[in-house]
Amino acid sequence: MPLSVSSLGAALNEKLTLHSSLCRRQAGHFVQALGTGDDVLVACTQESRLFAELAEQNKVSSPVRFVNIRERAGWSRDAAQATPKIAALLALAHLPEPEPVATVTYKSAGRLLIVGELGAAQAAAELLGDALDITLFTQGAGSLDVPQERRYPVLGGQIQRLTGYLGAFELQWLPVNPIDLDLCTRCNACLSACASDAIGLDYQIDLSACDKSRQCVKLCQVAGAIDFERSAELRSESFDLILDLRAAPAFTQHAPPQGYLHWNGRELKPLLQLRELVGEFEKPKFFNYRQKLCAHSRNDKIGCSACIDVCSASAISSEHKRQQIKVNPNLCVGCGTCSTVCPSGAMSFAYPRASEQGVRLKTLLATYARNGGKNAAILLHSQAAGARLLDDLGRAAQLEKRQKYGTHGLPARVLPLALWHTSSVGLELWLSAVAYGACQVWVLMSQEEAPQYRQAVLDQMAVAQAVLTGLGYAGEHFRVLQVRDARDLASLDQDLLAAPAQGVSPTASFVVQQDKRVTLELALDHLLAHAAQSRALTPNERSAIALPAAVSPLGGLAINKDTCTLCLSCVNACPAGALQDNAQAPQLKFIEKNCVQCGLCVKTCPEKALSLLPRLNLLPQRKEPVLLNEMQPYACVRCAKPFGTLKGIEAMLGKLSGHSMFQGAALERLKMCADCRVIDLYSATNETKISEL
């Protein structure tokens, strides 16, 4: 791997020394660097454990950081052209760690519930009993022998509900069997006495086979464990951990709660990990939720439910009465997909923040371009499975296993960027990356992502691609790379080396904001301002770009003026301030830039006069209030003060004129303003008042 020390030093604005065996005979140089008190960055991850131990021995307080430029840049057929990429990766690694965020705490005392056939449950308990406090919930005896000695408490019955998470699971069940397993001593007297063999080694009675002789009850008088008259009352108990041995898991979502394990009985690693889940644990609170921006619900109407639909952990639910959503931070796994699909920015990813991701993107792309890099493609990957795939790809290229893998390593123009989760970054940051100089953005997904995450990313990419294509930027700018292992990634080699898409020039200088909509507008403004350099747009293209329906966070609103009565209920329903009224006249105005296409106005409109127009309006009026509809005011027949619209009052009169309660004077009062209506009601002499009855 050829390294230009002078070029890299100039890119990082510091003097660099090339080391070829820093982790062995040159380890003293590393120790000397630790003694300077400066932050130390090691451009290799192979011996990170050794370097960490050396730092600990030398009592270095600040952590040593690592970056892999070997598998990600040097081990490739493009290694000779990889200096700009290496400089970019080093500059990225120099950035500070994300700012701390609020944390979520779990407390576990090690109370484990094992649910399954009694024999298998006790066998699993033997592997965990020395570290955890175990209770068994029997689902029959099963095929394995049940030990005579009762080492663990045993429960039985019908499970009604199992909810919770690490340290806070709640089990509710009905003890429907005559034998109380908590009282049973396993003396086996009932098994010997039962002529119908209705009692099994799980010490539960098969009521369909029972001959009702009740010999078992007589023999169990001392223990009192058998009672056919016992009422089935709902019971509940709390546990810290759940081990589920049943064929069908208790939690069916893609990401089950932490502390819950559905075990197949074969792999020991996940089972043994339960032993470590005793104590107090913390994780970042991955999301921020701002209810004022949320477009989920207004006036008992449901608008956007994208975050609820996409969550793989069932951590998000609807609080319909409070007209907002609720997120359980203990169930959240930090995928960030909710923030990606949220059209308003009410849900945002907190670790790292969007502004910090923007700094990473800008640093990576600016350093790459400043050192002569061309046609940058950002490859977003997870810091776990995705990172391993890239390492495997680089190793295969170094070992020249081209006949087996068909790979030449990661191309020099592909800049990998690790994320906590691949779906935590969405439309506004992808377009920001293009504005910063990337010609393509790819997302590397493996088997770890939930299926709905891939679809959510594809939907958002369709919106982003429609924007760039509509603006005249040629080529495919966004793609999901779905792989299972390094061989799949290697088979995409030709795709990775395909002709780059058209980027933007000059690159943007704006700063990514924490507000999603603000960042999106900044990126769109830059891309639109320089779209003329891509190609000449037709008159139709200059006005609007059609975007995919149902997933677009951008768009306009169409109104049927023939049916609209200007009741303005849509204004009250709009969560984004896109719809506005006029206190001085019956008017409905619309600011398209603010519209998040949630559809609350459409569902609220009693006349069904509104419809969504998913699009990107390219006209300057997009950011200004535009008059959608206006009407002639209706004047009070008593004082002539305007109090409604002519069309609205006439529609009301037409609907109520045949009603028995609105005849004569009552119908005439509908033509009056609120003040005159009260005056007329109290001044009428020919009507009976309720006070006179």
MARBASE-106940 format. One record per residue (C-alpha): x, y, z. Coordinates in steps of 0.5 Angstrom, whole numbers, plus 500, padded with zeros to 3 digits. Example, Ala and Ser with C-alpha at 12.3 -4.5 7.8 and 13.67 -1.06 7.14 Angstrom:
% residues 2
525491516;527498514;
% end
This chain:
% residues 693
500500500;504506498;503512503;505519501;507522508;508529505;501529502;498526508;501531513;499537509;492534508;492534516;496540517;501536521;508533521;507525520;512520521;511513517;512507521;512500518;512496525;509500530;506494534;512491534;519493534;517501533;512500539;517505543;515511538;508510540;509510547;513517546;507519543;503518549;508522553;506528549;499529552;496530545;491526542;494519539;491516533;493509530;492508523;491501524;486497528;490490527;493491534;488495538;488491544;496491544;496499544;490500549;494496554;500500552;496506554;494503560;500501563;503508561;497511565;494515559;487518561;485520554;483514550;487512544;483512537;484508531;482508524;483502519;486505512;489498511;482494509;478500507;483504502;490500502;488493500;485495493;487495486;486502487;491503492;496507488;490513487;488512495;492518498;486523498;481517501;486516506;487523508;479523508;479517513;484520517;481527518;475524519;478520525;481526528;474529529;472529537;467524539;459525539;457530545;454526550;446525551;441523556;442515558;437510559;438505565;436498566;437495573;437487573;437483579;438476575;431474576;430469570;424466568;425460563;419458559;418451556;418444556;420442564;425437562;428442557;427448562;431444567;437443562;438450561;437452568;443447569;447452565;445458568;443456575;450458579;449466576;442467576;435466580;431462576;424460576;421455571;414456567;412449565;409447558;409440559;414435561;417434554;422429551;427430556;427427563;425431569;429430575;426428581;429433585;426440585;432445584;428451582;421454583;416451578;410455575;404453570;398455567;396459561;400465560;395471558;401476558;408477557;411484557;417489559;424489558;431488561;429488569;422490568;418484565;411482567;408475567;401474567;398467567;392463569;393457574;388453570;391446573;388442579;396441581;399447584;406446582;409451588;406446593;407440590;413436593;414431587;413425591;410421585;404418589;399421585;402419579;402411582;395412584;392415577;389409574;388413567;395416567;392423566;398426570;405427567;412428569;411435569;406434575;400437571;393433570;390432563;383434564;381430558;384424560;382424568;377419570;375423576;376418581;380423585;384418588;390423587;387428592;386423598;393422597;396429597;392431603;398433607;401437601;395440599;397441592;391438588;385441588;379441583;375446586;381451586;378458582;383460576;385467578;389471574;396472577;402476576;410476577;416480575;422478572;429481570;430476564;426471560;429465556;423462552;424455549;417455546;417454538;413460537;416466541;413471546;415477542;414477534;417484532;424483529;428487535;425483541;426487548;433487551;433481556;429477552;432471549;428466544;433460544;433454539;437450544;443450539;448456540;451457547;453464546;447468546;445463552;451465556;450472555;444472559;449470565;452477564;446481565;446482572;447489575;446496572;446498565;446504561;445506553;444512550;437515549;437515541;431519540;429526541;421527540;418534539;410533540;409540537;412538530;409532530;404530524;401524527;394526530;389532530;382533532;381525533;384524526;390520524;395523519;402521519;404514523;410513519;414512525;409507528;409503522;417502521;419501528;422494529;422494536;415496537;417501541;413507538;405507540;399512539;397516544;390518540;387522546;393526547;394527540;401525540;406518539;409515545;416512545;418507550;426508551;427502554;425498548;428503543;434499539;437506536;436504529;434511528;429509522;423513525;427519524;429517517;421517515;419522519;417528515;416534520;423532524;419531530;423525531;430526530;436521532;440524538;447519538;450522534;446528532;444530525;449536526;455532528;453527522;453533518;460535520;463528519;460528512;463535510;470533513;470527509;468530502;472536503;479533505;478528499;477533494;482538497;487532496;485531489;480526490;474526484;467523484;467521491;461516493;459515500;458508503;454508509;455502513;454499520;459500525;458492526;456487521;458493515;465494518;466486518;464486511;469491508;474488512;473481509;473485502;480488503;483482506;480478500;483483495;490483499;490475499;489476491;483471492;480473485;478467483;474465489;471472490;472476484;474482488;479488487;478491494;474497495;475503490;479509491;473513490;469510495;469513502;466509507;462512513;460508519;454509522;450506529;445504524;445504516;437507516;439512521;441517516;436519511;433524505;436531508;443528509;444524503;442530499;447534504;452529502;451531494;451538496;458537499;461534493;459527493;456524486;453518489;451515496;450508497;447504503;450497505;445493508;446486511;442481514;442485521;437490518;429489519;426488512;422494513;428498514;430497507;424498504;424505508;430507505;429505498;422509499;426515501;432514496;426514491;424521493;431524493;433521486;427524483;429531486;436530483;433527476;428532476;433538477;437535471;443531475;444525470;446518473;443514479;445517485;443513491;443505492;442500497;447495497;444488500;449483501;450477506;457476506;464479503;462474497;456478495;460485496;465483492;460481486;458488487;465490485;463492477;457496480;461500485;466501479;460504474;460511471;459516477;453520477;453527476;455532482;454539483;459545483;461549486;460545493;455547499;458551505;452551509;452547516;447541517;442543522;439539528;432541525;431536519;426541515;431546515;437542513;433539507;431546505;438548505;440542501;435543496;436551495;444549493;442544488;436548485;441554485;446550481;442545477;442550471;449548470;447540469;442542463;437546461;430545464;424545460;418550462;414544466;421542469;422549472;415549475;415543479;418536480;413530481;415526487;413519489;406519493;405516500;412517502;414524500;415529505;415535500;409537496;403542495;395542496;390542491;383545492;376544489;373551490;366548488;366544494;370548499;366552504;372556507;370553514;378553515;378547519;384545515;387551518;386548525;388541523;395543520;401541524;406545520;403552519;402551512;395553512;393560514;387564514;386571514;383575520;381581515;377577510;375570508;381567505;385560505;393561504;398556503;405556504;408550500;415549503;412548510;407542508;409535510;404531506;401528513;394529510;391531516;388537512;385532507;382527513;379533517;376537511;368536511;367537504;373533501;375539498;383538499;388533496;395532496;400534491;407530492;412534488;418539489;415546487;421550484;418557483;419562488;412562491;413556494;416559500;411565500;403565502;399563496;392564496;388558495;381560496;377566498;370568498;365573499;363575506;356574509;353580512;349579518;341581516;340585523;347589523;350588516;357585520;360580516;361573520;362568515;362566508;356567503;357560501;358557508;352560510;347558504;350551505;348551512;341554511;340549505;341543510;337546516;331549512;327542513;329541520;323542525;327546530;329551524;323554522;321561522;325565527;330560528;332559521;332567521;337567526;342563522;343569518;345573524;352574527;353571534;351578538;345579534;343572535;343573542;339579542;334577538;333571542;332575548;328580545;323575542;316576544;312571541;316565543;316561549;322561554;325555558;325559564;317560563;316553563;
% end
